[in-house]
Amino acid sequence: MRLPDFEAWAIFAAVAQLGSFTAAAKELSLAKATVSKAVTRLEEELGTALFHRTSRRITLSGAGQSLLPYAERIHAEGAAAMEAAHDEAQILSGRVKLAAPLSFGLVNLGPVLADFMAAYPDIEIDLDLRDSRVDLVAHGVDVAIRIAALPDSSLRAIRLREVKRYLVAAPAYLSEYGEPEHPAQLSAHRCFIYSNLPNPDNQQFTGPKGETVSVRPKSVFQANNSDIMLPALVAGHGIAELPDFMCETALATGALQVILPEWMSAPLYLNLVMPPSHYRPARVEAVIAFLRQAFKTP
């Protein structure tokens, strides 16, 4: 049985990520001819072109686009294995790239990272805050915080706790428009919609007896971030479904109140997600352990 040409796969990934053979050769400290030969060797082995080449630029072919995720994984696994084999991997210093949802990061992650920096002053945190899902391998992310019911994937995940979601509105809104008694009535109310959901215009709720209802809310405000909705919610302009960490303060002060408390959406979970590699430097393990302790179920 012939072994795969792992070097050629890793070089292909570098060329695709950097956009040129010259840049890849410089990044990998190889001769440009070595890089070109490795890609050509891989194309011959596969029987298909991985790039479209012109005198000025290269672009991925259809086959190249399909095979790139596999090459990136080989590249990442090899780099992680080499790092794990060196003493440097056991030193609690260096950079860790972390990704997290924007609102959760602003509300909950900041204080935890302050404590982490006090405990591990030599570890550098590179934080990417965004609500859209980040491709961990392609963006070099070591650990991501995700709030979701995770689908099956090759990524490694650690579930930390359930994230409850509440339908909320201000007392002023309920006084003016009335309080819905059933999820179906949301189609007649002023609803705020979080657009990063897989199907934001169709929400499902489960009732106290296990019955399910599918609702198409009447949207008057749609956004890809929930923070922006809070002022308008508190001012009494609509109803929204928010995760617990977003609305717990407003609920505690009475600025918002829960409606339809017996009707629940599908559960979400706070997860730590890592690339599929089993090799992780000690600094990454330190971040994972710290986040697990900080966000575990009370």
N, C-alpha and C positions, 0 to 999 in steps of 0.2 A: 504493500500500500504506500502510495506516494504522499509525503507530508505536504500540507498547504505551504505556499510561499508567504510566510507571515511578514517577512521584511517588505515584500512588494505590496502587500495589502496596506501596511502601515504607511509606506511612502505614497501610495495612491490617496490615502486619507489626507495626508499633509498637503499634497498638491491641490486636492479639491478644496480644502479649507482655506488655503492661502491664495489660490487663484492663479498660480504660475509655477512652472518647474524651477525657475530661478529662485523665487522666494522659498520654496520648499527645500531646495538644496542648501540655501543659507541657514534656514531654521534647523535643519538636521545635520549641518556640518558635513555635507557630502558634496561631491562633484556633481555638477548639473548633468553630466553624461550618465553618472550612476543612477540618478533619479529617473532620467528618461528611459534608460534601459530597463529599470525595474518595472515601470509602468507598461512598457512594451512587452516585457516578459509575461506580465500578468494578463494583458490583453490576448496574447497568443495562447496562453493556457486556457483562458475562458472562451476563446473563439469569438470575441466581440469587442468593439471599441468602447472605451470608458470615457473618452473625451472627443469632442470635435475641435480640431486644431486649425487655426489660421495663422498667418504671419504675425498677427498682432495680439491674439488672445486665444484662450482655450475655454471651452464650456463643457459641462458634463453632458454626456449622451443619456438617452433614456435608460440604458443598462447601468451607466455610472450612477445615476440618481437612485436607482433601485438598490444598488450594491453598497452605496456609501455608508448607510447605517452600520452594516456589518464590518466594514473597514474601520470606521471610527471606533467601534467597540474593540476590535483587535488592537488598534493603536492605543486606546485608553488602558486596556488590560495589560498590555506589555509595559507601558510607562508605569503603571501602578505596581506591577510585579517587580520591576527594577528598583523602584523607590523603596518598596517594602524589604528588598534584599539588602539594602544599605543601612548602615547605622543611623543615617540621617532620619530615616523613617521613625525611629524611636525617640527622637528629640521633640519636645513640646515647643516647637517654634515653627515659623513659616506661615504661609497664607492658606486660608480655608475659604473657598467660595461657597456662599450660602444664598439660597433663594427662598423667598417667602411672599405670601399675598400682601398687598399693600396695606390694607386696613388692619389686618392682624399684626403685621409688622410694626405699624405706627403705635397701635394701642398696647400690644402685649410683648413684643419682642425687644423693644428698646431697653427696658429695665433689666431684662434677663441678660442681654449682651453687655450691659454695664457691669453686672456682677461677674460675668465670664471674663471680661478684660481684666478685672481686679484679680481674679484667680489665676489667669494665664496671660501675663503681660507680654509674653514673647510670641503669642499667636496672633496673626493679623487676620481680620475678618473683612472679606470682600462681599458686601451684601447687595443682592439684586431684589428690589421690591417691585413686584408687578402682579396684577390679578390674572393675567393670561398665563397659561402653562408653559414652562420653560423646558426645552429639550436638554436634559442633564448632560448627556454625552457630548452633544454638539457644542454646548456652551461651557463645558469644563466645570460644571457645578458638582461640588463634593456632597452637599446635603441640601435637600429642599424640604420646606414645610408645605404640605398640601392639605387643604380642607376639602375632602371629597369622599365619596364611596368609591374607592379605587378599583378600576377594572383589572383583570389579570394582565400582567406584563412581565417583562424580564427584569424590571427594576426591583430592588429590594426595599421593603417597606416595614416600618414599625408603627403600629397603631398606638396612639397615646391616650386619647379620650374621645368620647362622643361630643359633638358640637350640636347643641340644641338650637332649633330655629323657632322663632315666635312671630306670629302675625301681630303687629302693633299699630296703634294709632294714638293721637293725642286726645285728651278729654274734649278739647274744643271741636275737633273733627266729629267725634261721636255725638256731641251735643247738637251739631248742625245737621249731620247727615244720617244719624242713627247708627246703631251697632248691628252688623250682620249677625244673623242667627244660624246661618249655614254657609259653607264655602261657595255654593252655587250663586249666592247673592253678591259675591265679589265682582261679578260681571257688571253690576250696576253701580259699583263704588269707584272712587278715584284711587287707583292703585299705582304704586311705584314698583318698577320692575328692575331687578338686577340682571343685566343683559349677558353676563358671562356664564350663565347657566346653559347646559346643553340644549334645553328647549324652554326658553324664558317665557314664551307666550302661552304655555300650557302647563299648569301646575296641578299636581296630584296631592290629595290629602286622604288620610285614613282616619276614620271616625272611631268613637269609643267602642263600637260593636264589631270593628274590623272591616266595615264597609269602606269602599274607596270611591272618591269623586274626582273627576277631571274637570278643571276649571280654566277658562280663558279670561283672565282678569281684564278689566277696562284700564288700559295704561294711560296715565296722564304725565308720567315722568319715567324715563328709562335711562339708565346709566350703567357703565361698566365698573363702577366703584360705589360702595354703599355709604361711605362717609359723606359724600356730597348730598345724600338724601336726608340726613338727620335734621338739619335746620328747618327744611320745609315740612318734615313730619311733625316736629315739635310745634311748629307754627299752626298745625291743624289743617294741612292741605291734602292729606291722603293717608292710605294704608300701605304698609310694606311688610314683607317677611324678612327678618334680620337674624343673623346668628347671635348667640348669647353674648359674645364678647363685644358686639357692636352696640347692644341696647341695654345692657345690665345697669349702667349708671342712670340712664333716662328712666328705666322702670323703677329703680330704687327711689328716685326723687319724685316720681309721679308725673314727669313730663310726658311719658308714654305709658300706655297700659296694654296688656295682652288681651286680644280678642280671640274668640273661638278656641279656647285653651284645650278643648278635648279633641280637636282635629290636628293631626300631625303630618308633616311632610316626611318623605323618606329620610332616614337618618344620615347624617354626615359625620365624618370622623377627622380628627386632627392627626395627621400622619407625618412621620419623617420618611423621606424617600431618598434612596441612594442609587448610584449606578450599579450595574449588576456585578461588578468585580468584588471578589472576596478579600482583596488586598486593599487596606486603607492605612495611611500613615497614622501615627499615634495622635497627631494634632487633630485629625478628623474624628478619630474615636473619642477624643476629649470633648469636642463640640457635641457629638451625638449623645454622649453620656450626660452632659450638662443639660441639654434640651429635654432629654427624657425625664430627668429629675424635676426640671422646672415646670413641665407641662403635663405631668402624669395626672391621672384621675385622683382627686383628693381622697 
